[in-house]
Amino acid sequence: MIQITLPDGSRRGFEQPVTVAEVAASIGPGLAKAALAGKVDGRLADASHRIEADAHLAIVTDKDADGLEVIRHSTAHLLAYAVKELYPDAQVTIGPVIEHGFYYDFAYKRPFTPEDLAAIEQRMAELSRKDEKVERRVLPRDEAVAYFKGLGEQYKAEIIAGIPEGQDVSLYREGGFEDLCRGPHVPSTGRLKHFKLMKVAGAYWRGDHRNEMLQRIYGTAWATKDDLQKYLTMLEEAEKRDHRRLGRELDLFHVDDHAPGVVFWHPKGWTVWQGVEQYMRQVYRDNGYLEVKGPQILDRALWEKTGHWDKYRDNMFVTESEKRDYALKPMNCPGHILIFKQGIKSYRDLPLRYGEFGQCHRNEPTGGLHGIMRVRGFTQDDGHIFCTEDMILDECVAYTELLQKVYADFGFKDILYKVATRPAARIGSDEIWDKAEHALMESLRRSGVEFVISPGDGAFYGPKIEYTLKDAIGRPWQCGTIQVDFSMAQRLDAEYVADDGSRRHPVMLHRAIVGSLERFIGILIEQHAGALPTWLAPQQAVVCPITDAQRGYAEEVAKMMQKQGVRASIDGRNEKITYKIREHSLQKVPYILVVGDKEKASGAVAVRARGPVDLGVMPLADFIAKISEDIARKV
């Protein structure tokens, strides 16, 4: 008798080996119809998988995250099936699942066109309607190599040839198409209904630029039509919010091939930058941080001591002078330790909090650069807290509360929290790890938030909290972090004098709230669709006289606002007032003030708020009070 234990703890007995699908059918016809796969003793398996011994089993449907992954994996194979039917000379290579979808790489004699993608998607739909059974078989490695060579699939043969000799490989067939894959897959093509092909891009074979260029077709697949439509709608909204397009339209910044991966900030964009930096600088001052500034270039020997030379050498910009090797700093931590080491530090000096708007450089591959979101030169709101073990909890509690306030001021209320715990390869005693992990988790509990644990994802030197914010259209952005580090201060011989007179190494808490300022500003632009809140907007108000007769009054209005710290200007061009209003609305200026003879005579302004919202005519003093309150309250 084979005993199958289900997720609710109930058991079912079977006289002989049984498939996942048969177990589902024994539970009920609804589950039998919905089953896509199974999780047997924690491992995903096909619905046709035979269970030959006692096991724990969870039936996987399209309502499960694992089920969605199976759908996407299977849809990648459906894509390859359709391509081979339409373009028999194309060779298939690899087709993995990615976030929100899948891709498949092909070698073909000419570029695929948008018309080709439409034809492929149509054929995929036809193959889905045929509802062909998906079947698995196993071949010895060498037989599989010969099989795919016989089909003319040289890339598949090369992949299999790289598998250790003597191993078996699994193949999946649907209709006239068979592909190498470890699975699992849906039971039949009819389970794949809600998909769309998105684009074609170039990709090197095996990701190596020395190899031939392939064509990568990207697609997305979902469990329901509604889920697919929601995703496509989100993409449309994301396109409207793209920071690269808005950066050009609003004249904020540009990137240039003369300095790939480094941002050229225009006056309006630099105003936004300064708004973020000066806000964070005030956060430093209000929360006990001492602002410091470290050098951009440091000797190789320092990076070797910290371990960065071995781990990050390929991502570092290096240079040489007088037979000494140097590197542009990819992070700020070693510099802060060198500052800490100057002079004797006592336990009474701790916690000691350093903050820096530190410029860093990382040699990211060109293909990975993305507007100002992923760059080679960036500035971090980087902070390091030197403390004792007993101080970790209180510092983490204070930091989480601080981060929540900062994010709220920038318009983010939805935050996800994750604690990454000890990896298998680590340094330090279990006692220290217990204390550090407890401090991180307890700090989140005290803040009244829910969190998830990511086992084994901590750094080798200590655990961390990752703070991920969600933007206005639901996209996650991992920005903030706090990491507990027991090793770097020790590696660089940083010490403090304890209360018993002994010398000890401080614990180092690495923390950043916005992270890269470049990336965070890109997120802000997309969060607000370019319509930045008044306190951050590069131009907060513009005064538009209807005719030249009101120009002098318009200048007085602008000067009065400027004296109150409002970023205001006038538009005295000889253009119709409707044209001016439209242009400044497109530039997403928070307030447009129109002044004519009546406003001039009464010392008032006609106010149009972004939206557009007509706030009517009000005394200038009242408007200045209103906009000043907006700025002060971060509205």
C-alpha positions as CSV (number, residue, x, y, z in Angstrom):
1,M,0.0,0.0,0.0
2,I,1.4,3.4,-1.0
3,Q,0.4,6.3,1.3
4,I,0.0,9.7,-0.2
5,T,0.0,12.6,2.4
6,L,-1.8,15.7,1.2
7,P,-1.2,19.3,2.3
8,D,-4.0,19.3,4.8
9,G,-2.5,16.2,6.5
10,S,-5.0,13.7,5.2
11,R,-3.8,10.5,3.6
12,R,-4.9,8.4,0.7
13,G,-3.8,4.8,0.1
14,F,-3.2,3.1,-3.2
15,E,-2.6,-0.5,-4.0
16,Q,0.0,0.2,-6.7
17,P,2.1,3.0,-8.1
18,V,-0.1,6.0,-9.0
19,T,0.3,9.2,-11.1
20,V,-0.1,12.7,-9.8
21,A,-3.1,13.0,-12.1
22,E,-4.7,9.9,-10.7
23,V,-4.4,11.2,-7.2
24,A,-6.0,14.4,-8.3
25,A,-8.9,12.4,-9.8
26,S,-9.3,10.4,-6.6
27,I,-9.9,13.7,-4.8
28,G,-12.5,15.0,-7.3
29,P,-13.3,15.7,-10.9
30,G,-12.8,19.4,-10.5
31,L,-9.2,19.0,-9.2
32,A,-8.5,16.4,-11.9
33,K,-9.4,18.9,-14.5
34,A,-7.5,21.7,-12.9
35,A,-4.3,19.8,-12.2
36,L,-1.3,21.0,-14.1
37,A,1.5,19.3,-12.2
38,G,2.3,18.1,-8.7
39,K,4.8,18.8,-6.0
40,V,6.1,15.4,-4.8
41,D,8.1,15.7,-1.6
42,G,8.8,19.3,-2.4
43,R,9.8,18.8,-6.0
44,L,7.8,19.8,-9.0
45,A,6.7,16.9,-11.3
46,D,4.5,16.3,-14.3
47,A,0.9,15.3,-13.8
48,S,1.9,12.0,-15.5
49,H,4.7,11.4,-12.9
50,R,4.3,7.9,-11.2
51,I,4.7,7.9,-7.5
52,E,6.1,4.5,-6.4
53,A,6.6,5.0,-2.7
54,D,5.0,6.9,0.2
55,A,5.2,10.6,-0.5
56,H,3.9,14.0,0.4
57,L,1.9,15.5,-2.6
58,A,0.5,18.9,-3.4
59,I,-1.6,19.2,-6.6
60,V,-0.4,22.2,-8.6
61,T,-3.1,24.3,-10.5
62,D,-3.0,27.6,-12.3
63,K,-3.9,29.3,-9.0
64,D,-0.5,28.5,-7.6
65,A,2.8,30.3,-8.3
66,D,4.3,27.0,-9.3
67,G,1.5,26.5,-11.7
68,L,2.1,29.8,-13.4
69,E,5.7,28.9,-13.8
70,V,4.7,25.6,-15.5
71,I,2.4,27.5,-17.8
72,R,5.1,29.9,-18.8
73,H,7.7,27.2,-19.3
74,S,5.3,25.2,-21.4
75,T,4.4,28.3,-23.5
76,A,8.1,28.8,-24.3
77,H,8.0,25.3,-25.8
78,L,4.7,26.1,-27.7
79,L,6.6,29.2,-29.1
80,A,9.4,27.0,-30.3
81,Y,6.9,24.5,-31.8
82,A,5.2,27.3,-33.8
83,V,8.5,28.7,-35.0
84,K,9.6,25.3,-36.3
85,E,6.3,24.8,-38.1
86,L,6.5,28.2,-39.8
87,Y,10.2,28.4,-40.3
88,P,11.6,24.8,-40.5
89,D,15.2,26.0,-41.1
90,A,15.3,27.9,-37.7
91,Q,17.3,26.2,-35.0
92,V,16.1,26.3,-31.4
93,T,18.4,26.8,-28.5
94,I,17.2,27.6,-25.0
95,G,13.8,28.9,-23.7
96,P,13.6,29.7,-19.9
97,V,11.0,31.3,-17.7
98,I,11.7,34.8,-16.7
99,E,9.7,37.3,-14.6
100,H,6.3,37.8,-16.1
101,G,6.9,35.4,-19.0
102,F,9.5,33.6,-21.0
103,Y,11.8,33.8,-24.0
104,Y,13.3,31.5,-26.5
105,D,16.5,32.0,-28.6
106,F,16.6,31.0,-32.2
107,A,19.2,30.9,-35.0
108,Y,17.6,31.9,-38.3
109,K,18.9,33.2,-41.6
110,R,17.1,36.5,-41.5
111,P,15.7,38.8,-38.7
112,F,12.2,38.1,-37.5
113,T,9.8,40.9,-38.3
114,P,6.7,42.2,-36.4
115,E,4.7,40.4,-39.1
116,D,6.5,37.2,-38.2
117,L,5.7,37.6,-34.5
118,A,2.0,38.0,-35.4
119,A,2.1,34.9,-37.5
120,I,3.9,32.9,-34.8
121,E,1.4,34.0,-32.1
122,Q,-1.4,33.0,-34.4
123,R,0.1,29.5,-35.0
124,M,0.6,29.1,-31.2
125,A,-3.1,29.8,-30.7
126,E,-3.9,27.2,-33.4
127,L,-1.6,24.6,-31.7
128,S,-3.2,25.3,-28.4
129,R,-6.7,24.6,-29.8
130,K,-5.5,21.3,-31.1
131,D,-4.9,20.3,-27.4
132,E,-2.1,17.9,-28.2
133,K,-0.8,15.7,-25.4
134,V,2.6,16.6,-23.9
135,E,4.6,13.5,-23.3
136,R,8.0,12.9,-21.6
137,R,10.7,10.3,-22.5
138,V,14.2,9.7,-21.3
139,L,17.3,9.0,-23.5
140,P,20.9,8.4,-22.7
141,R,23.1,11.4,-23.3
142,D,24.8,10.1,-26.4
143,E,21.6,8.9,-28.0
144,A,20.1,12.4,-27.4
145,V,23.1,14.1,-29.0
146,A,22.8,11.9,-32.1
147,Y,19.0,12.4,-32.2
148,F,19.2,16.2,-32.3
149,K,22.1,16.2,-34.7
150,G,19.9,14.1,-37.0
151,L,17.2,16.8,-36.7
152,G,19.8,19.4,-37.7
153,E,19.5,21.0,-34.2
154,Q,23.2,21.6,-33.7
155,Y,22.7,24.0,-30.7
156,K,20.6,21.4,-28.8
157,A,23.3,18.7,-29.6
158,E,26.0,21.0,-28.2
159,I,24.0,21.7,-25.0
160,I,23.5,17.9,-24.4
161,A,27.1,17.2,-25.2
162,G,28.0,19.4,-22.2
163,I,26.2,17.1,-19.8
164,P,28.4,14.6,-18.0
165,E,28.9,11.3,-19.8
166,G,26.6,8.4,-18.8
167,Q,23.7,10.6,-17.7
168,D,20.2,10.4,-19.1
169,V,18.3,13.4,-20.4
170,S,14.6,14.1,-20.6
171,L,12.7,15.1,-23.8
172,Y,9.2,16.5,-24.1
173,R,7.0,15.9,-27.2
174,E,3.9,17.7,-28.3
175,G,2.6,16.9,-31.7
176,G,5.4,17.1,-34.3
177,F,7.8,18.9,-32.0
178,E,10.2,17.5,-29.4
179,D,12.5,19.5,-27.2
180,L,15.2,18.9,-24.6
181,C,13.9,19.9,-21.1
182,R,13.9,18.8,-17.5
183,G,10.2,19.8,-17.1
184,P,7.7,19.7,-15.8
185,H,5.1,20.7,-18.4
186,V,1.3,21.0,-18.6
187,P,-0.5,17.8,-19.6
188,S,-1.5,19.2,-23.0
189,T,-1.2,22.3,-25.2
190,G,-4.9,23.2,-24.6
191,R,-3.9,24.4,-21.1
192,L,-2.0,27.3,-22.7
193,K,-4.5,29.9,-23.8
194,H,-3.5,33.4,-22.4
195,F,-0.2,34.5,-23.9
196,K,1.2,37.3,-26.1
197,L,4.5,37.7,-27.9
198,M,6.1,41.0,-26.9
199,K,9.3,41.7,-28.9
200,V,12.5,40.4,-30.6
201,A,16.0,41.2,-29.4
202,G,19.5,40.1,-30.1
203,A,21.3,37.6,-27.8
204,Y,24.7,36.0,-28.0
205,W,24.8,32.2,-27.9
206,R,25.6,31.2,-24.3
207,G,25.7,34.9,-23.4
208,D,29.2,35.3,-24.8
209,H,29.8,38.2,-27.1
210,R,32.5,36.1,-29.0
211,N,29.7,33.7,-30.1
212,E,27.2,34.2,-32.9
213,M,24.2,36.5,-32.4
214,L,20.8,34.7,-32.0
215,Q,17.3,36.1,-32.0
216,R,15.4,36.2,-28.7
217,I,11.6,36.2,-28.8
218,Y,10.1,37.4,-25.6
219,G,6.5,36.5,-24.5
220,T,4.3,36.7,-21.5
221,A,1.8,34.0,-20.3
222,W,-0.9,34.0,-17.6
223,A,-3.4,31.8,-16.0
224,T,-6.4,33.8,-17.1
225,K,-7.5,36.3,-19.8
226,D,-8.1,38.9,-17.1
227,D,-4.5,38.5,-15.7
228,L,-3.1,38.9,-19.1
229,Q,-5.1,42.0,-19.8
230,K,-4.1,43.6,-16.5
231,Y,-0.4,42.9,-17.3
232,L,-0.7,44.5,-20.8
233,T,-2.5,47.5,-19.3
234,M,0.2,47.9,-16.7
235,L,2.9,47.8,-19.5
236,E,1.0,50.5,-21.4
237,E,0.9,52.6,-18.2
238,A,4.6,51.9,-17.6
239,E,5.4,53.1,-21.2
240,K,3.7,56.4,-20.5
241,R,5.7,56.7,-17.3
242,D,9.1,55.7,-18.8
243,H,11.7,57.9,-17.1
244,R,13.8,58.1,-20.2
245,R,11.0,59.6,-22.3
246,L,9.9,61.9,-19.5
247,G,13.5,62.9,-18.9
248,R,13.7,64.2,-22.5
249,E,10.2,65.8,-22.6
250,L,10.7,67.6,-19.3
251,D,14.3,68.5,-20.0
252,L,15.7,66.8,-16.9
253,F,18.7,64.8,-18.1
254,H,20.3,62.9,-20.9
255,V,22.8,60.1,-21.3
256,D,25.4,60.2,-24.1
257,D,27.7,57.7,-25.9
258,H,30.6,59.9,-24.9
259,A,30.1,58.8,-21.3
260,P,28.0,55.6,-21.4
261,G,26.4,54.8,-18.1
262,V,26.9,58.3,-16.6
263,V,24.2,60.9,-16.4
264,F,24.3,64.5,-17.8
265,W,21.9,66.5,-15.5
266,H,20.2,69.5,-17.0
267,P,19.3,72.5,-14.8
268,K,15.7,71.3,-14.1
269,G,16.9,67.7,-13.4
270,W,19.7,68.9,-11.1
271,T,17.1,70.9,-9.2
272,V,15.3,67.6,-8.5
273,W,18.6,66.0,-7.6
274,Q,19.3,68.7,-5.1
275,G,15.8,68.4,-3.7
276,V,16.4,64.7,-2.9
277,E,20.0,65.2,-1.7
278,Q,19.2,68.2,0.6
279,Y,16.2,66.3,2.0
280,M,18.4,63.3,2.8
281,R,21.1,65.6,4.2
282,Q,18.5,66.9,6.6
283,V,17.6,63.3,7.5
284,Y,21.3,62.8,8.4
285,R,21.3,65.9,10.6
286,D,18.0,65.0,12.4
287,N,19.0,61.5,13.1
288,G,22.5,61.7,14.5
289,Y,24.6,61.1,11.4
290,L,27.9,62.9,10.8
291,E,28.4,63.6,7.1
292,V,31.8,62.6,5.7
293,K,33.4,62.5,2.3
294,G,35.9,59.8,1.2
295,P,38.2,59.8,-1.8
296,Q,37.1,58.5,-5.2
297,I,40.2,56.4,-5.8
298,L,41.8,53.9,-3.4
299,D,44.8,51.6,-3.4
300,R,44.4,48.0,-4.6
301,A,45.8,46.8,-1.3
302,L,42.7,48.1,0.6
303,W,40.3,46.3,-1.8
304,E,42.3,43.1,-1.3
305,K,42.0,43.4,2.5
306,T,38.2,43.9,2.3
307,G,37.8,41.0,-0.2
308,H,36.3,43.2,-2.9
309,W,39.3,42.7,-5.2
310,D,38.6,39.0,-5.5
311,K,34.8,39.3,-5.7
312,Y,34.2,42.5,-7.7
313,R,37.4,43.0,-9.7
314,D,35.7,42.6,-13.0
315,N,33.2,45.4,-12.1
316,M,35.8,47.8,-10.9
317,F,37.4,50.6,-12.9
318,V,41.2,50.3,-12.3
319,T,44.1,52.5,-13.1
320,E,47.9,52.7,-12.3
321,S,50.2,55.4,-11.2
322,E,53.9,55.2,-10.2
323,K,53.7,51.4,-10.3
324,R,50.7,51.3,-7.9
325,D,47.3,49.9,-8.8
326,Y,44.2,51.8,-7.8
327,A,40.5,51.4,-8.3
328,L,37.6,53.9,-8.4
329,K,35.5,52.9,-5.4
330,P,32.4,50.7,-6.2
331,M,31.2,51.3,-2.6
332,N,31.9,53.6,0.3
333,C,32.4,51.2,3.3
334,P,36.2,50.9,3.4
335,G,36.6,54.7,3.3
336,H,34.3,55.0,6.3
337,I,36.3,52.5,8.3
338,L,39.5,54.4,7.5
339,I,37.8,57.6,8.9
340,F,36.7,55.7,12.0
341,K,40.2,54.5,12.6
342,Q,41.6,58.1,12.9
343,G,42.0,58.7,16.6
344,I,41.0,56.5,19.6
345,K,37.3,55.7,19.8
346,S,35.6,54.8,23.1
347,Y,32.5,52.7,23.8
348,R,31.1,56.1,24.8
349,D,31.4,57.3,21.2
350,L,29.2,54.5,20.0
351,P,26.9,54.3,18.1
352,L,28.8,56.4,15.7
353,R,26.9,57.1,12.5
354,Y,28.6,58.3,9.3
355,G,26.7,59.3,6.2
356,E,28.0,60.2,2.8
357,F,26.6,61.1,-0.6
358,G,29.3,58.9,-2.0
359,Q,30.0,58.7,-5.7
360,C,30.7,55.2,-6.9
361,H,31.6,53.6,-10.2
362,R,30.9,50.0,-11.3
363,N,31.8,48.7,-14.7
364,E,28.4,47.4,-15.7
365,P,28.1,45.7,-19.1
366,T,26.7,48.0,-21.8
367,G,23.8,45.8,-22.5
368,G,22.7,46.1,-18.8
369,L,22.6,49.9,-18.8
370,H,19.1,51.4,-18.6
371,G,18.5,55.1,-18.5
372,I,19.4,56.4,-15.1
373,M,18.1,53.3,-13.4
374,R,21.2,51.2,-14.1
375,V,24.3,53.2,-14.6
376,R,28.1,53.0,-14.2
377,G,28.5,56.2,-12.2
378,F,26.1,56.8,-9.3
379,T,25.7,58.4,-5.9
380,Q,24.5,56.6,-2.8
381,D,22.9,58.0,0.4
382,D,25.3,55.7,2.1
383,G,25.5,55.3,5.8
384,H,27.5,53.2,8.2
385,I,26.7,52.8,11.9
386,F,29.6,51.6,14.2
387,C,28.1,50.0,17.3
388,T,28.3,47.2,19.8
389,E,26.4,44.0,19.6
390,D,24.0,45.2,22.3
391,M,23.1,48.2,20.1
392,I,22.0,46.4,17.0
393,L,18.4,46.0,17.9
394,D,17.8,49.6,18.8
395,E,19.6,50.9,15.8
396,C,17.6,48.6,13.5
397,V,14.3,49.7,15.1
398,A,15.2,53.4,14.6
399,Y,16.3,52.8,11.0
400,T,13.1,51.0,9.9
401,E,11.0,53.8,11.4
402,L,13.2,56.4,9.7
403,L,13.0,54.6,6.3
404,Q,9.1,54.5,6.5
405,K,8.9,58.2,7.1
406,V,11.3,59.0,4.2
407,Y,9.4,56.8,1.8
408,A,6.1,58.3,2.8
409,D,7.4,61.8,2.1
410,F,8.4,60.7,-1.4
411,G,4.9,59.2,-1.9
412,F,5.5,55.5,-1.2
413,K,3.3,53.9,1.4
414,D,3.4,50.2,0.3
415,I,6.6,48.6,1.5
416,L,7.6,44.9,1.5
417,Y,10.0,43.6,4.1
418,K,12.4,40.6,3.7
419,V,14.9,39.3,6.2
420,A,17.8,37.4,4.5
421,T,19.3,34.9,6.9
422,R,22.6,33.0,7.3
423,P,24.0,31.3,4.2
424,A,25.8,27.9,4.4
425,A,29.2,29.5,3.7
426,R,29.6,32.1,6.4
427,I,31.9,33.5,9.1
428,G,31.2,34.1,12.8
429,S,29.6,32.0,15.5
430,D,26.0,30.7,15.5
431,E,25.5,32.8,18.7
432,I,26.4,36.0,16.8
433,W,24.2,35.1,13.9
434,D,21.3,34.3,16.3
435,K,21.7,37.7,17.8
436,A,21.9,39.6,14.5
437,E,18.9,37.8,12.9
438,H,16.8,38.2,16.0
439,A,17.6,42.0,16.1
440,L,16.5,42.4,12.5
441,M,13.3,40.4,12.9
442,E,12.5,42.1,16.2
443,S,13.0,45.5,14.8
444,L,10.4,44.8,12.1
445,R,8.0,43.3,14.7
446,R,8.3,46.5,16.8
447,S,7.5,48.5,13.8
448,G,4.3,46.5,13.4
449,V,5.0,45.2,9.9
450,E,4.8,41.8,8.4
451,F,7.9,40.3,6.8
452,V,9.1,37.2,5.0
453,I,12.2,35.3,5.6
454,S,14.6,34.4,2.7
455,P,16.7,31.5,4.1
456,G,20.3,31.5,3.2
457,D,20.3,34.8,1.2
458,G,22.3,36.8,3.7
459,A,25.9,37.9,3.0
460,F,28.7,35.7,4.3
461,Y,29.4,38.3,7.0
462,G,25.9,38.8,8.3
463,P,22.1,38.9,7.7
464,K,20.2,41.9,6.2
465,I,16.8,43.4,5.8
466,E,15.7,44.4,2.2
467,Y,13.0,47.0,1.9
468,T,11.1,46.9,-1.4
469,L,8.6,49.7,-2.2
470,K,5.7,49.4,-4.6
471,D,5.0,52.2,-7.1
472,A,1.7,53.6,-8.3
473,I,1.1,50.8,-10.8
474,G,2.2,48.0,-8.5
475,R,5.8,47.5,-9.6
476,P,8.3,46.5,-6.9
477,W,11.6,48.4,-6.4
478,Q,14.1,47.1,-3.9
479,C,15.8,50.3,-2.6
480,G,16.6,50.3,1.1
481,T,18.7,47.8,3.1
482,I,20.4,47.4,6.4
483,Q,23.1,44.8,6.7
484,V,24.9,43.5,9.9
485,D,28.6,43.1,9.3
486,F,30.9,41.5,11.8
487,S,33.9,41.1,9.5
488,M,35.0,44.3,7.6
489,A,35.9,46.4,10.7
490,Q,38.0,43.4,11.9
491,R,39.7,43.0,8.5
492,L,40.8,46.6,8.5
493,D,41.8,46.6,12.2
494,A,39.1,49.1,13.4
495,E,38.8,49.1,17.2
496,Y,37.2,50.9,20.1
497,V,38.1,50.8,23.8
498,A,35.4,48.9,25.7
499,D,34.2,49.8,29.2
500,D,36.6,47.2,30.7
501,G,39.6,48.8,28.9
502,S,39.9,46.0,26.3
503,R,40.1,46.7,22.5
504,R,37.2,45.3,20.5
505,H,36.0,45.5,16.9
506,P,32.8,47.3,16.4
507,V,29.8,45.9,14.6
508,M,29.2,47.7,11.3
509,L,25.7,48.3,10.0
510,H,25.6,49.1,6.3
511,R,22.5,51.1,5.5
512,A,21.0,53.0,2.6
513,I,17.4,54.3,2.3
514,V,17.1,55.6,-1.3
515,G,20.2,53.7,-2.5
516,S,21.4,55.1,-5.8
517,L,20.1,58.7,-6.1
518,E,20.0,58.3,-9.9
519,R,17.9,55.2,-9.7
520,F,15.7,56.6,-7.0
521,I,15.0,59.7,-9.1
522,G,14.1,57.5,-12.0
523,I,11.7,55.6,-9.8
524,L,10.2,58.9,-8.6
525,I,9.7,60.1,-12.1
526,E,7.8,56.9,-13.0
527,Q,5.9,56.8,-9.7
528,H,4.5,60.3,-10.4
529,A,4.4,60.1,-14.2
530,G,6.7,63.1,-14.3
531,A,4.3,65.2,-12.2
532,L,6.6,65.4,-9.1
533,P,5.0,66.7,-5.9
534,T,5.3,70.4,-5.4
535,W,8.2,70.2,-3.0
536,L,10.3,68.3,-5.5
537,A,9.1,69.9,-8.8
538,P,11.9,71.8,-10.5
539,Q,9.6,74.6,-11.3
540,Q,6.9,75.0,-8.6
541,A,4.9,77.9,-10.1
542,V,4.9,80.0,-13.3
543,V,3.3,83.4,-13.7
544,C,1.6,84.1,-17.0
545,P,0.6,87.7,-17.8
546,I,-2.2,87.9,-20.4
547,T,-0.6,90.9,-22.1
548,D,2.6,93.0,-21.7
549,A,0.5,95.5,-19.6
550,Q,0.7,93.0,-16.7
551,R,4.3,91.9,-17.1
552,G,5.6,94.2,-14.4
553,Y,3.0,92.9,-11.9
554,A,3.9,89.3,-13.0
555,E,7.5,90.0,-12.2
556,E,6.6,91.4,-8.7
557,V,4.5,88.2,-8.1
558,A,7.4,85.9,-9.0
559,K,9.9,87.9,-6.9
560,M,7.6,87.7,-3.8
561,M,7.3,84.0,-4.2
562,Q,11.0,83.6,-4.7
563,K,11.6,85.5,-1.5
564,Q,9.5,82.8,0.3
565,G,11.6,80.0,-1.2
566,V,9.3,79.1,-4.0
567,R,10.8,78.2,-7.3
568,A,8.8,80.6,-9.5
569,S,9.3,82.2,-12.9
570,I,7.3,84.3,-15.4
571,D,6.4,83.5,-18.9
572,G,6.3,86.9,-20.6
573,R,6.3,85.6,-24.2
574,N,4.1,87.2,-26.8
575,E,1.8,84.2,-27.0
576,K,-1.8,83.5,-26.3
577,I,-2.6,82.7,-22.7
578,T,-4.2,79.4,-23.7
579,Y,-0.9,78.4,-25.4
580,K,1.1,79.2,-22.3
581,I,-1.3,77.3,-20.1
582,R,-1.1,74.2,-22.3
583,E,2.7,74.3,-22.6
584,H,3.2,74.6,-18.8
585,S,0.6,71.9,-18.2
586,L,2.6,69.5,-20.5
587,Q,5.7,70.5,-18.4
588,K,3.7,69.4,-15.4
589,V,4.2,72.6,-13.4
590,P,2.2,72.3,-10.2
591,Y,0.7,75.8,-10.3
592,I,0.1,78.2,-13.2
593,L,-0.8,81.7,-12.2
594,V,-2.6,83.9,-14.7
595,V,-2.7,87.7,-14.2
596,G,-4.7,90.2,-16.1
597,D,-5.8,93.7,-15.4
598,K,-8.3,92.6,-12.7
599,E,-5.7,90.6,-10.8
600,K,-3.2,93.4,-11.1
601,A,-5.6,95.9,-9.7
602,S,-6.6,93.7,-6.8
603,G,-3.2,92.2,-6.0
604,A,-4.5,88.8,-6.8
605,V,-3.7,85.8,-9.0
606,A,-5.9,83.3,-10.9
607,V,-4.7,79.9,-10.0
608,R,-4.7,76.7,-12.0
609,A,-3.4,73.7,-10.2
610,R,-2.0,70.7,-12.0
611,G,-4.8,68.3,-13.0
612,P,-6.0,70.7,-14.4
613,V,-8.0,72.2,-11.4
614,D,-9.2,75.8,-11.5
615,L,-8.8,77.2,-8.0
616,G,-10.2,80.6,-9.0
617,V,-8.9,84.0,-8.1
618,M,-7.3,84.5,-4.7
619,P,-5.1,87.2,-3.0
620,L,-1.4,86.6,-3.7
621,A,-0.7,86.3,0.0
622,D,-3.2,83.5,0.3
623,F,-1.7,81.6,-2.6
624,I,1.9,82.0,-1.2
625,A,0.6,80.6,2.1
626,K,-1.0,77.7,0.3
627,I,2.0,76.7,-1.9
628,S,4.3,77.2,1.1
629,E,2.2,74.8,3.1
630,D,2.3,72.3,0.2
631,I,6.1,72.4,0.2
632,A,6.4,72.2,4.0
633,R,4.0,69.3,4.3
634,K,5.5,67.4,1.3
635,V,2.1,67.3,-0.4
